[in-house]
């Protein structure tokens, strides 16, 4: 299956891209995606994505803890928001 | 209740938003409060050249609509417009408009302030301030978070 991953603000700069498509095995979850991103982007970027203050949204809904993914999901990594 | 949330690069016109409200206003409407925020020319001690705002299209609008819904649970509101700009903005530019109409003034004043306080802390925006020393991503201030938190203590 394929998911799309979005990076915002400081994480976009760390990842070096605002979006990427990632191919994963069926039934993969968020931790599998993070492993794939570590492979693709390097350990420094992977550590930034897993920082305690980074929130993850799957299809525009914030998630916490283990999260199963499906084909076509949009996973966004959100650094702390500044507000308007 | 009419709710209109827009996130846009373009500038907005307070007069146009007010006129549009006048066109659609209902008989029970007794008050409108508008707030406009500008880009400041200073962050802490550094002169800001450009403020760059980034958002997550779709999710940001939904986060703002959630703030408006929270306000509507506390006060009887009739019409709410929130326009927030993104992209590169220079000092003195208009950045945000909150326009709240209600039956009486107290609800319009309070909800306008409430929506702004939560916009500053919960809405999904990221700000980068570019100064002569370079650019940096900023976080909401402790003062902003205290202001939003104060609404839950009443």
gemmi code that builds the backbone of each chain (N, CA, C; Angstrom):
import gemmi

chains = {
    "A": [
        ("UNK", (0.841, -1.196, 0.000), (0.000, 0.000, 0.000), (0.875, 1.245, 0.000)),
        ("UNK", (0.242, 2.343, -0.356), (0.988, 3.591, -0.428), (0.308, 4.656, 0.423)),
        ("UNK", (1.118, 5.397, 1.186), (0.577, 6.504, 1.973), (1.335, 7.772, 1.595)),
        ("UNK", (0.693, 8.913, 1.818), (1.419, 10.163, 1.590), (1.743, 10.793, 2.938)),
        ("UNK", (2.937, 11.365, 3.006), (3.444, 11.924, 4.252), (3.702, 13.410, 4.035)),
        ("UNK", (3.256, 14.235, 4.974), (3.455, 15.685, 4.872), (4.301, 16.179, 6.046)),
        ("UNK", (5.180, 17.117, 5.723), (6.026, 17.729, 6.762), (5.772, 19.235, 6.759)),
        ("UNK", (5.665, 19.816, 7.955), (5.387, 21.246, 8.033), (6.481, 21.998, 8.789)),
        ("UNK", (6.621, 23.272, 8.422), (7.470, 24.231, 9.126), (8.881, 23.673, 9.337)),
        ("UNK", (9.335, 23.651, 10.600), (10.713, 23.223, 10.871), (10.955, 21.781, 10.420)),
        ("UNK", (9.927, 20.943, 10.491), (10.112, 19.536, 10.087), (10.266, 19.412, 8.576)),
        ("UNK", (9.650, 20.339, 7.837), (9.833, 20.342, 6.384), (11.303, 20.628, 6.053)),
        ("UNK", (11.887, 21.552, 6.827), (13.282, 21.886, 6.590), (14.194, 20.727, 6.970)),
        ("UNK", (13.864, 20.044, 8.057), (14.677, 18.900, 8.486), (14.562, 17.757, 7.476)),
        ("UNK", (13.342, 17.517, 6.993), (13.112, 16.410, 6.054), (13.612, 16.749, 4.651)),
        ("UNK", (13.710, 18.035, 4.374), (14.156, 18.431, 3.047), (13.078, 18.279, 1.988)),
        ("UNK", (11.843, 18.121, 2.404), (10.728, 17.978, 1.455), (9.445, 18.330, 2.179)),
        ("UNK", (8.438, 18.790, 1.437), (7.159, 19.052, 2.107), (6.235, 17.843, 2.060)),
        ("UNK", (6.497, 16.936, 1.128), (5.638, 15.750, 1.027), (6.404, 14.613, 0.372)),
        ("UNK", (6.024, 13.401, 0.692), (6.580, 12.241, -0.011), (5.598, 11.075, 0.050)),
        ("UNK", (5.710, 10.204, -0.945), (4.903, 8.986, -0.946), (5.767, 7.855, -0.418)),
        ("UNK", (5.159, 7.008, 0.399), (5.905, 5.898, 0.983), (5.132, 4.601, 0.734)),
        ("UNK", (5.836, 3.612, 0.238), (5.232, 2.291, 0.056), (5.460, 1.455, 1.306)),
        ("UNK", (4.403, 0.871, 1.807), (4.494, 0.059, 3.020), (3.808, -1.289, 2.799)),
        ("UNK", (4.194, -2.256, 3.616), (3.510, -3.548, 3.562), (2.073, -3.370, 4.053)),
        ("UNK", (1.192, -4.238, 3.612), (-0.195, -4.189, 4.090), (-0.219, -4.290, 5.618)),
        ("UNK", (-1.180, -3.632, 6.238), (-1.362, -3.650, 7.691), (-0.224, -2.955, 8.446)),
        ("UNK", (0.578, -2.161, 7.764), (1.637, -1.445, 8.468), (1.014, -0.396, 9.384)),
        ("UNK", (1.711, -0.075, 10.464), (1.232, 0.979, 11.351), (2.231, 2.129, 11.376)),
        ("UNK", (1.961, 3.073, 12.272), (2.777, 4.284, 12.339), (4.249, 3.972, 12.609)),
        ("UNK", (4.514, 2.977, 13.450), (5.911, 2.675, 13.771), (6.646, 2.132, 12.548)),
        ("UNK", (5.939, 1.396, 11.712), (6.549, 0.887, 10.479), (6.856, 2.058, 9.533)),
        ("UNK", (5.930, 3.003, 9.487), (6.164, 4.198, 8.663), (7.396, 4.949, 9.160)),
        ("UNK", (7.526, 5.094, 10.481), (8.676, 5.814, 11.031), (9.988, 5.117, 10.682)),
        ("UNK", (9.962, 3.783, 10.680), (11.169, 3.044, 10.279), (11.499, 3.324, 8.814)),
        ("UNK", (10.473, 3.327, 7.969), (10.681, 3.609, 6.548), (11.214, 5.026, 6.341)),
        ("UNK", (10.689, 5.977, 7.145), (11.154, 7.364, 7.019), (12.597, 7.509, 7.494)),
        ("UNK", (12.960, 6.747, 8.525), (14.346, 6.775, 8.997), (15.286, 6.281, 7.904)),
        ("UNK", (14.842, 5.238, 7.186), (15.638, 4.715, 6.068), (15.791, 5.775, 4.977)),
        ("UNK", (14.684, 6.442, 4.674), (14.668, 7.381, 3.550), (15.334, 8.710, 3.876)),
        ("UNK", (15.169, 9.181, 5.113), (15.598, 10.545, 5.445), (16.814, 10.604, 6.363)),
        ("UNK", (17.164, 9.471, 6.979), (18.290, 9.472, 7.902), (17.833, 9.538, 9.348)),
        ("UNK", (18.750, 9.200, 10.245), (18.374, 9.075, 11.650), (18.094, 10.429, 12.301)),
        ("UNK", (18.765, 11.485, 11.831), (18.556, 12.803, 12.439), (17.129, 13.285, 12.182)),
        ("UNK", (16.680, 13.142, 10.937), (15.318, 13.544, 10.601), (14.310, 12.662, 11.335)),
        ("UNK", (14.617, 11.364, 11.413), (13.697, 10.447, 12.101), (13.549, 10.838, 13.567)),
        ("UNK", (14.652, 11.242, 14.202), (14.598, 11.654, 15.608), (13.742, 12.910, 15.750)),
        ("UNK", (13.875, 13.846, 14.803), (13.079, 15.084, 14.861), (11.589, 14.782, 14.734)),
        ("UNK", (11.257, 13.809, 13.876), (9.844, 13.456, 13.682), (9.240, 12.818, 14.928)),
        ("UNK", (10.102, 12.205, 15.755), (9.617, 11.505, 16.944), (9.799, 12.310, 18.223)),
        ("UNK", (10.171, 13.593, 18.081), (10.334, 14.435, 19.272), (9.009, 14.492, 20.038)),
        ("UNK", (9.128, 14.656, 21.365), (7.938, 14.588, 22.224), (6.891, 15.640, 21.871)),
        ("UNK", (7.331, 16.788, 21.336), (6.358, 17.857, 21.056), (5.819, 17.828, 19.630)),
        ("UNK", (6.157, 16.803, 18.873), (5.629, 16.670, 17.510), (4.337, 15.864, 17.549)),
        ("UNK", (3.290, 16.415, 16.931), (2.018, 15.701, 16.875), (1.814, 15.110, 15.481)),
        ("UNK", (1.112, 14.015, 15.436), (0.880, 13.317, 14.175), (-0.609, 13.322, 13.867)),
        ("UNK", (-0.932, 13.682, 12.637), (-2.338, 13.647, 12.208), (-2.464, 12.638, 11.077)),
        ("UNK", (-3.472, 11.785, 11.161), (-3.780, 10.855, 10.079), (-5.118, 11.291, 9.487)),
        ("UNK", (-5.100, 11.639, 8.225), (-6.299, 12.147, 7.549), (-6.953, 13.281, 8.336)),
        ("UNK", (-6.123, 14.236, 8.763), (-6.554, 15.467, 9.448), (-7.006, 15.251, 10.890)),
        ("UNK", (-6.866, 14.054, 11.436), (-7.243, 13.834, 12.835), (-5.981, 13.507, 13.632)),
        ("UNK", (-5.811, 14.194, 14.769), (-4.634, 13.927, 15.598), (-4.715, 12.525, 16.173)),
        ("UNK", (-3.594, 11.825, 16.194), (-3.552, 10.484, 16.764), (-2.445, 10.440, 17.813)),
        ("UNK", (-2.549, 9.503, 18.722), (-1.456, 9.284, 19.666), (-1.331, 7.787, 19.888)),
        ("UNK", (-0.109, 7.343, 20.074), (0.136, 5.924, 20.288), (0.074, 5.143, 18.985)),
        ("UNK", (0.003, 3.835, 19.076), (0.017, 3.001, 17.872), (-1.202, 3.318, 17.004)),
        ("UNK", (-1.001, 3.345, 15.720), (-2.105, 3.691, 14.827), (-1.960, 2.897, 13.541)),
        ("UNK", (-2.966, 2.107, 13.222), (-2.943, 1.330, 11.982), (-3.136, 2.268, 10.795)),
        ("UNK", (-2.472, 1.969, 9.696), (-2.574, 2.806, 8.497), (-3.232, 2.026, 7.371)),
        ("UNK", (-3.837, 2.766, 6.454), (-4.490, 2.151, 5.304), (-3.978, 2.799, 4.026)),
        ("UNK", (-4.184, 2.090, 2.941), (-3.768, 2.610, 1.642), (-4.403, 3.982, 1.403)),
        ("UNK", (-3.595, 4.923, 0.935), (-4.127, 6.247, 0.623), (-4.174, 7.216, 1.786)),
        ("UNK", (-3.783, 6.767, 2.985), (-3.805, 7.668, 4.147), (-2.858, 8.844, 3.947)),
        ("UNK", (-3.224, 9.964, 4.569), (-2.354, 11.142, 4.586), (-1.870, 11.330, 6.020)),
        ("UNK", (-0.568, 11.186, 6.209), (0.009, 11.298, 7.551), (0.824, 12.588, 7.614)),
        ("UNK", (0.477, 13.457, 8.562), (1.159, 14.736, 8.674), (1.918, 14.827, 9.986)),
        ("UNK", (3.142, 15.308, 9.912), (3.960, 15.540, 11.105), (3.927, 17.026, 11.415)),
        ("UNK", (3.395, 17.374, 12.604), (3.147, 18.761, 12.960), (4.034, 19.191, 14.119)),
        ("UNK", (4.960, 20.089, 13.877), (5.732, 20.631, 15.010), (4.810, 21.514, 15.849)),
        ("UNK", (5.263, 21.955, 17.047), (4.388, 22.774, 17.904), (3.855, 23.980, 17.126)),
        ("UNK", (2.555, 24.219, 17.234), (1.969, 25.314, 16.462), (2.273, 26.664, 17.124)),
        ("UNK", (2.365, 27.673, 16.306), (2.601, 29.026, 16.797), (1.295, 29.715, 17.107)),
        ("UNK", (0.239, 29.253, 16.487), (-1.028, 29.969, 16.578), (-1.053, 31.078, 15.553)),
        ("UNK", (-2.227, 31.718, 15.451), (-2.387, 32.744, 14.424), (-1.817, 34.082, 14.850)),
    ],
    "B": [
        ("UNK", (-26.761, 29.835, 12.906), (-25.589, 30.717, 12.961), (-24.805, 30.577, 11.663)),
        ("UNK", (-24.434, 31.720, 11.113), (-23.601, 31.705, 9.915), (-22.125, 31.735, 10.332)),
        ("UNK", (-21.342, 30.785, 9.826), (-19.911, 30.748, 10.138), (-19.126, 30.702, 8.840)),
        ("UNK", (-18.134, 31.569, 8.746), (-17.304, 31.624, 7.544), (-15.842, 31.689, 7.990)),
        ("UNK", (-15.090, 30.648, 7.682), (-13.677, 30.588, 8.047), (-12.858, 30.522, 6.765)),
        ("UNK", (-11.940, 31.466, 6.609), (-11.105, 31.479, 5.408), (-9.639, 31.654, 5.763)),
        ("UNK", (-8.789, 30.888, 5.125), (-7.346, 31.041, 5.259), (-6.847, 31.377, 3.866)),
        ("UNK", (-6.187, 32.507, 3.735), (-5.858, 32.986, 2.390), (-4.570, 33.799, 2.376)),
        ("UNK", (-3.961, 33.859, 1.214), (-2.764, 34.682, 1.024), (-3.160, 36.150, 0.865)),
        ("UNK", (-4.282, 36.389, 0.181), (-4.713, 37.740, -0.151), (-5.082, 38.546, 1.093)),
        ("UNK", (-4.979, 39.841, 0.973), (-5.432, 40.740, 2.034), (-6.965, 40.691, 2.108)),
        ("UNK", (-7.506, 41.235, 3.187), (-8.961, 41.280, 3.337), (-9.390, 42.712, 3.589)),
        ("UNK", (-10.691, 42.958, 3.403), (-11.253, 44.287, 3.622), (-12.271, 44.219, 4.743)),
        ("UNK", (-11.997, 44.929, 5.829), (-12.932, 44.969, 6.953), (-14.255, 45.552, 6.481)),
        ("UNK", (-14.193, 46.584, 5.638), (-15.411, 47.228, 5.136), (-16.257, 46.240, 4.344)),
        ("UNK", (-15.609, 45.430, 3.501), (-16.349, 44.469, 2.678), (-16.995, 43.393, 3.545)),
        ("UNK", (-16.279, 42.937, 4.570), (-16.835, 41.910, 5.451), (-18.019, 42.476, 6.242)),
        ("UNK", (-17.885, 43.733, 6.658), (-18.956, 44.380, 7.416), (-20.182, 44.581, 6.527)),
        ("UNK", (-19.955, 45.037, 5.288), (-21.066, 45.234, 4.359), (-21.774, 43.917, 4.061)),
        ("UNK", (-20.980, 42.849, 3.889), (-21.572, 41.533, 3.608), (-22.447, 41.088, 4.785)),
        ("UNK", (-21.978, 41.372, 6.001), (-22.782, 41.044, 7.186), (-24.086, 41.840, 7.173)),
        ("UNK", (-23.989, 43.139, 6.848), (-25.181, 43.997, 6.806), (-26.199, 43.462, 5.804)),
        ("UNK", (-25.705, 42.916, 4.704), (-26.591, 42.377, 3.669), (-27.371, 41.164, 4.164)),
        ("UNK", (-26.699, 40.334, 4.961), (-27.351, 39.082, 5.370), (-27.898, 39.128, 6.792)),
        ("UNK", (-27.805, 40.293, 7.464), (-28.154, 40.331, 8.884), (-29.640, 40.057, 9.137)),
        ("UNK", (-29.864, 39.409, 10.268), (-31.226, 39.050, 10.660), (-31.731, 40.069, 11.685)),
        ("UNK", (-33.007, 40.065, 11.913), (-33.629, 41.077, 12.757), (-33.169, 41.107, 14.201)),
        ("UNK", (-32.819, 39.937, 14.745), (-32.446, 39.889, 16.152), (-31.021, 40.330, 16.434)),
        ("UNK", (-30.313, 40.670, 15.372), (-28.901, 41.012, 15.537), (-28.788, 42.417, 16.135)),
        ("UNK", (-28.050, 42.499, 17.273), (-27.968, 43.791, 17.940), (-26.576, 44.362, 18.047)),
        ("UNK", (-25.562, 43.559, 17.707), (-24.193, 44.034, 17.907), (-23.220, 43.274, 17.020)),
        ("UNK", (-22.177, 43.963, 16.614), (-21.073, 43.288, 15.926), (-19.774, 43.821, 16.502)),
        ("UNK", (-18.846, 42.898, 16.809), (-17.510, 43.278, 17.275), (-16.506, 42.737, 16.271)),
        ("UNK", (-15.594, 43.596, 15.855), (-14.554, 43.173, 14.910), (-13.188, 43.383, 15.525)),
        ("UNK", (-12.315, 42.426, 15.289), (-10.927, 42.571, 15.719), (-10.036, 42.366, 14.516)),
        ("UNK", (-9.039, 43.236, 14.352), (-8.046, 43.064, 13.287), (-6.667, 43.040, 13.917)),
        ("UNK", (-5.881, 42.027, 13.573), (-4.505, 41.948, 14.048), (-3.548, 42.338, 12.942)),
        ("UNK", (-2.467, 43.045, 13.326), (-1.435, 43.454, 12.371), (-0.130, 42.724, 12.666)),
        ("UNK", (0.715, 42.663, 11.673), (2.070, 42.131, 11.880), (2.892, 43.201, 12.589)),
        ("UNK", (3.499, 42.800, 13.717), (4.351, 43.748, 14.448), (5.745, 43.777, 13.832)),
        ("UNK", (6.434, 44.901, 14.078), (7.757, 45.040, 13.438), (8.886, 44.555, 14.329)),
        ("UNK", (8.507, 43.984, 15.471), (9.549, 43.542, 16.380), (9.200, 42.226, 17.034)),
        ("UNK", (10.188, 41.344, 17.127), (10.024, 40.126, 17.898), (11.106, 40.135, 18.959)),
        ("UNK", (10.685, 40.184, 20.248), (11.632, 40.368, 21.343), (12.477, 41.597, 21.034)),
        ("UNK", (13.759, 41.451, 20.749), (14.550, 42.662, 20.498), (14.940, 42.816, 19.036)),
        ("UNK", (14.548, 41.835, 18.203), (14.974, 41.898, 16.810), (13.921, 42.540, 15.920)),
        ("UNK", (14.361, 43.348, 14.988), (13.449, 43.933, 14.002), (13.067, 42.848, 13.004)),
        ("UNK", (11.765, 42.688, 12.800), (11.279, 41.654, 11.887), (11.140, 42.237, 10.484)),
        ("UNK", (11.731, 41.539, 9.529), (11.644, 41.974, 8.142), (10.401, 41.359, 7.492)),
        ("UNK", (10.239, 40.051, 7.685), (9.106, 39.330, 7.100), (8.608, 38.286, 8.093)),
        ("UNK", (7.304, 38.185, 8.194), (6.689, 37.115, 8.972), (6.116, 36.138, 7.958)),
        ("UNK", (6.543, 34.896, 8.057), (6.073, 33.896, 7.111), (5.161, 32.919, 7.843)),
        ("UNK", (3.920, 32.788, 7.349), (2.963, 31.880, 7.989), (2.640, 30.697, 7.106)),
        ("UNK", (2.684, 29.545, 7.741), (2.387, 28.307, 7.029), (1.174, 27.659, 7.693)),
        ("UNK", (0.366, 26.950, 6.918), (-0.779, 26.249, 7.510), (-0.947, 24.897, 6.844)),
        ("UNK", (-1.861, 24.098, 7.376), (-2.155, 22.776, 6.831), (-3.542, 22.881, 6.216)),
        ("UNK", (-3.626, 23.088, 4.901), (-4.922, 23.314, 4.264), (-5.915, 22.212, 4.645)),
        ("UNK", (-7.093, 22.620, 5.037), (-8.109, 21.648, 5.447), (-8.117, 21.499, 6.951)),
        ("UNK", (-7.003, 21.043, 7.506), (-6.964, 20.827, 8.954), (-6.942, 22.158, 9.710)),
        ("UNK", (-6.266, 23.152, 9.168), (-6.224, 24.461, 9.830), (-7.616, 25.074, 9.888)),
        ("UNK", (-8.333, 25.040, 8.760), (-9.689, 25.584, 8.735), (-10.572, 24.850, 9.752)),
        ("UNK", (-10.365, 23.523, 9.828), (-11.164, 22.742, 10.772), (-10.827, 23.115, 12.216)),
        ("UNK", (-9.555, 23.390, 12.499), (-9.182, 23.774, 13.864), (-9.814, 25.114, 14.235)),
        ("UNK", (-9.897, 26.026, 13.269), (-10.517, 27.335, 13.546), (-12.029, 27.165, 13.739)),
        ("UNK", (-12.642, 26.334, 12.893), (-14.078, 26.089, 13.032), (-14.385, 25.479, 14.400)),
        ("UNK", (-13.472, 24.658, 14.912), (-13.639, 24.067, 16.238), (-13.611, 25.126, 17.331)),
        ("UNK", (-12.745, 26.130, 17.172), (-12.664, 27.232, 18.139), (-13.956, 28.052, 18.110)),
        ("UNK", (-14.465, 28.300, 16.900), (-15.715, 29.051, 16.764), (-16.869, 28.267, 17.407)),
        ("UNK", (-16.863, 26.952, 17.221), (-17.925, 26.121, 17.808), (-17.870, 26.185, 19.330)),
        ("UNK", (-16.644, 26.211, 19.885), (-16.505, 26.326, 21.338), (-17.067, 27.655, 21.833)),
        ("UNK", (-16.807, 28.716, 21.081), (-17.326, 30.034, 21.462), (-18.853, 30.024, 21.403)),
        ("UNK", (-19.395, 29.346, 20.382), (-20.853, 29.326, 20.194), (-21.564, 28.536, 21.287)),
        ("UNK", (-20.797, 27.662, 21.971), (-21.393, 26.941, 23.099), (-21.521, 27.849, 24.323)),
        ("UNK", (-20.645, 28.866, 24.398), (-20.656, 29.748, 25.581), (-21.551, 30.961, 25.410)),
        ("UNK", (-21.648, 31.443, 24.169), (-22.419, 32.668, 23.933), (-23.375, 32.446, 22.766)),
        ("UNK", (-24.482, 33.155, 22.772), (-25.449, 33.061, 21.670), (-24.953, 33.944, 20.523)),
        ("UNK", (-24.324, 33.329, 19.550), (-23.740, 34.076, 18.435), (-24.610, 33.903, 17.192)),
        ("UNK", (-24.623, 34.903, 16.353), (-25.465, 34.837, 15.160), (-24.654, 34.754, 13.874)),
        ("UNK", (-23.434, 35.307, 13.899), (-22.660, 35.336, 12.664), (-21.186, 35.481, 13.041)),
        ("UNK", (-20.345, 34.580, 12.545), (-18.912, 34.653, 12.852), (-18.110, 34.527, 11.567)),
        ("UNK", (-17.219, 35.479, 11.355), (-16.311, 35.422, 10.208), (-14.879, 35.468, 10.739)),
        ("UNK", (-14.067, 34.510, 10.335), (-12.646, 34.527, 10.669), (-11.864, 34.442, 9.362)),
        ("UNK", (-11.029, 35.446, 9.126), (-10.166, 35.428, 7.945), (-8.731, 35.501, 8.442)),
        ("UNK", (-7.920, 34.531, 8.069), (-6.526, 34.516, 8.507), (-5.616, 34.426, 7.297)),
        ("UNK", (-4.627, 35.295, 7.260), (-3.715, 35.276, 6.115), (-2.518, 34.375, 6.368)),
        ("UNK", (-1.959, 33.854, 5.292), (-0.747, 33.039, 5.351), (0.218, 33.544, 4.278)),
        ("UNK", (1.420, 32.977, 4.287), (2.429, 33.390, 3.316), (3.345, 34.438, 3.922)),
        ("UNK", (4.019, 35.195, 3.082), (4.980, 36.198, 3.539), (4.264, 37.514, 3.813)),
        ("UNK", (4.357, 37.986, 5.052), (3.701, 39.232, 5.443), (4.728, 40.179, 6.050)),
        ("UNK", (4.575, 41.449, 5.738), (5.510, 42.444, 6.246), (4.886, 43.227, 7.400)),
        ("UNK", (5.723, 43.858, 8.227), (5.195, 44.639, 9.352), (4.101, 45.605, 8.899)),
        ("UNK", (3.094, 45.751, 9.735), (1.911, 46.596, 9.527), (0.840, 45.963, 8.650)),
        ("UNK", (1.148, 44.827, 8.021), (0.124, 44.158, 7.206), (-0.987, 43.630, 8.109)),
        ("UNK", (-2.195, 43.567, 7.579), (-3.299, 42.910, 8.285), (-3.029, 41.413, 8.241)),
        ("UNK", (-3.232, 40.749, 9.383), (-2.976, 39.298, 9.401), (-4.234, 38.499, 9.735)),
        ("UNK", (-5.090, 39.060, 10.601), (-6.278, 38.283, 11.007), (-7.471, 39.197, 11.253)),
        ("UNK", (-8.643, 38.710, 10.867), (-9.904, 39.395, 11.154), (-10.825, 38.422, 11.876)),
        ("UNK", (-11.393, 38.874, 12.992), (-12.460, 38.125, 13.661), (-13.648, 39.073, 13.770)),
        ("UNK", (-14.765, 38.695, 13.189), (-15.969, 39.527, 13.199), (-17.120, 38.692, 13.775)),
        ("UNK", (-17.628, 39.136, 14.904), (-18.659, 38.362, 15.604), (-19.914, 39.208, 15.789)),
        ("UNK", (-21.051, 38.682, 15.355), (-22.328, 39.374, 15.539), (-23.218, 38.543, 16.455)),
        ("UNK", (-23.966, 39.277, 17.295), (-24.835, 38.602, 18.260), (-26.023, 39.499, 18.583)),
        ("UNK", (-26.881, 39.019, 19.461), (-28.057, 39.792, 19.818), (-27.714, 41.014, 20.660)),
        ("UNK", (-26.731, 40.850, 21.561), (-26.343, 41.932, 22.451), (-24.819, 42.047, 22.506)),
        ("UNK", (-24.326, 43.196, 22.954), (-22.888, 43.471, 22.837), (-22.003, 42.548, 23.659)),
        ("UNK", (-22.464, 42.124, 24.825), (-21.583, 41.364, 25.717), (-21.072, 40.089, 25.030)),
        ("UNK", (-21.973, 39.391, 24.357), (-21.576, 38.143, 23.699), (-20.603, 38.430, 22.555)),
        ("UNK", (-20.842, 39.490, 21.801), (-19.970, 39.799, 20.661), (-18.563, 40.158, 21.140)),
        ("UNK", (-18.482, 41.030, 22.166), (-17.162, 41.408, 22.715), (-16.428, 40.175, 23.239)),
        ("UNK", (-17.103, 39.408, 24.086), (-16.440, 38.287, 24.750), (-16.025, 37.209, 23.751)),
        ("UNK", (-16.919, 36.871, 22.826), (-16.603, 35.801, 21.879), (-15.471, 36.207, 20.950)),
        ("UNK", (-15.419, 37.478, 20.596), (-14.355, 37.972, 19.721), (-12.998, 37.770, 20.410)),
        ("UNK", (-12.939, 38.123, 21.695), (-11.687, 37.971, 22.440), (-11.350, 36.493, 22.642)),
        ("UNK", (-12.354, 35.708, 22.969), (-12.171, 34.263, 23.179), (-11.606, 33.611, 21.910)),
        ("UNK", (-12.213, 33.920, 20.770), (-11.760, 33.316, 19.506), (-10.317, 33.723, 19.209)),
        ("UNK", (-9.987, 34.986, 19.436), (-8.604, 35.424, 19.203), (-7.630, 34.708, 20.141)),
        ("UNK", (-8.005, 34.597, 21.417), (-7.104, 33.953, 22.378), (-6.825, 32.507, 21.985)),
        ("UNK", (-7.848, 31.806, 21.492), (-7.616, 30.426, 21.077), (-6.925, 30.340, 19.723)),
        ("UNK", (-7.190, 31.309, 18.848), (-6.461, 31.330, 17.571), (-4.961, 31.411, 17.811)),
        ("UNK", (-4.589, 32.184, 18.841), (-3.168, 32.389, 19.124), (-2.488, 31.147, 19.684)),
        ("UNK", (-3.280, 30.205, 20.174), (-2.643, 29.049, 20.814), (-2.974, 27.717, 20.144)),
        ("UNK", (-4.205, 27.573, 19.640), (-4.628, 26.248, 19.168), (-4.740, 26.112, 17.662)),
        ("UNK", (-4.896, 27.222, 16.958), (-5.063, 27.112, 15.508), (-3.763, 26.606, 14.888)),
        ("UNK", (-3.901, 25.828, 13.824), (-2.730, 25.183, 13.237), (-2.044, 26.117, 12.248)),
        ("UNK", (-1.172, 26.932, 12.827), (-0.323, 27.819, 12.028), (1.093, 27.707, 12.564)),
        ("UNK", (2.024, 27.896, 11.667), (3.421, 28.004, 12.070), (3.944, 29.318, 11.544)),
        ("UNK", (4.690, 30.014, 12.398), (5.211, 31.335, 12.042), (6.729, 31.291, 12.029)),
        ("UNK", (7.281, 31.823, 10.977), (8.740, 31.991, 10.954), (9.025, 33.477, 10.839)),
        ("UNK", (9.844, 33.982, 11.745), (10.194, 35.392, 11.713), (11.566, 35.540, 11.111)),
        ("UNK", (11.622, 36.291, 10.023), (12.899, 36.528, 9.361), (13.427, 37.885, 9.796)),
        ("UNK", (14.577, 37.851, 10.441), (15.228, 39.076, 10.895), (16.592, 39.154, 10.221)),
        ("UNK", (17.317, 40.229, 10.505), (18.656, 40.369, 9.927), (19.540, 39.194, 10.359)),
        ("UNK", (19.240, 38.606, 11.527), (20.057, 37.504, 12.047), (19.666, 36.152, 11.450)),
        ("UNK", (18.646, 36.139, 10.591), (18.200, 34.875, 10.001), (16.754, 34.585, 10.364)),
        ("UNK", (16.279, 33.413, 9.937), (14.882, 33.063, 10.197), (14.773, 32.075, 11.340)),
        ("UNK", (13.664, 32.176, 12.087), (13.445, 31.165, 13.127), (11.953, 30.909, 13.280)),
        ("UNK", (11.645, 29.647, 13.515), (10.258, 29.248, 13.773), (9.948, 29.583, 15.207)),
        ("UNK", (8.796, 30.200, 15.432), (8.460, 30.627, 16.788), (7.306, 29.809, 17.342)),
        ("UNK", (7.193, 29.795, 18.655), (6.104, 29.087, 19.319), (5.222, 30.102, 20.036)),
        ("UNK", (4.010, 29.676, 20.360), (3.115, 30.592, 21.061), (3.756, 30.954, 22.398)),
        ("UNK", (3.525, 32.178, 22.838), (4.162, 32.637, 24.060), (3.399, 32.146, 25.288)),
        ("UNK", (4.087, 32.216, 26.422), (3.462, 31.827, 27.681), (2.255, 32.730, 27.945)),
        ("UNK", (2.394, 34.011, 27.591), (1.288, 34.955, 27.794), (0.068, 34.523, 26.978)),
        ("UNK", (0.316, 34.122, 25.710), (-0.792, 33.657, 24.869), (-1.473, 32.443, 25.496)),
        ("UNK", (-0.657, 31.507, 25.996), (-1.231, 30.281, 26.565), (-1.989, 30.587, 27.850)),
        ("UNK", (-1.476, 31.540, 28.639), (-2.183, 31.931, 29.876), (-3.533, 32.553, 29.552)),
        ("UNK", (-3.566, 33.380, 28.503), (-4.820, 34.049, 28.134), (-5.878, 33.018, 27.729)),
        ("UNK", (-5.458, 32.018, 26.934), (-6.409, 30.992, 26.504), (-6.849, 30.146, 27.700)),
        ("UNK", (-5.886, 29.817, 28.573), (-6.197, 28.962, 29.726), (-7.150, 29.663, 30.684)),
        ("UNK", (-7.081, 31.002, 30.736), (-7.913, 31.753, 31.679), (-9.402, 31.534, 31.413)),
        ("UNK", (-9.764, 31.258, 30.143), (-11.178, 31.058, 29.808), (-11.729, 29.781, 30.425)),
        ("UNK", (-10.871, 28.832, 30.757), (-11.364, 27.575, 31.319), (-11.493, 27.667, 32.838)),
        ("UNK", (-11.036, 28.785, 33.426), (-11.063, 28.902, 34.895), (-12.291, 29.641, 35.395)),
        ("UNK", (-13.072, 30.201, 34.477), (-14.199, 31.030, 34.917), (-15.366, 30.203, 35.419)),
    ],
}
model = gemmi.Model(1)
for chain_id, residues in chains.items():
    chain = gemmi.Chain(chain_id)
    for i, (resn, *xyz) in enumerate(residues, 1):
        res = gemmi.Residue()
        res.name, res.seqid = resn, gemmi.SeqId(i, " ")
        for name, pos in zip(("N", "CA", "C"), xyz):
            atom = gemmi.Atom()
            atom.name, atom.element = name, gemmi.Element(name[0])
            atom.pos, atom.b_iso = gemmi.Position(*pos), 0.0
            res.add_atom(atom)
        chain.add_residue(res)
    model.add_chain(chain)
structure = gemmi.Structure()
structure.add_model(model)
structure.setup_entities()
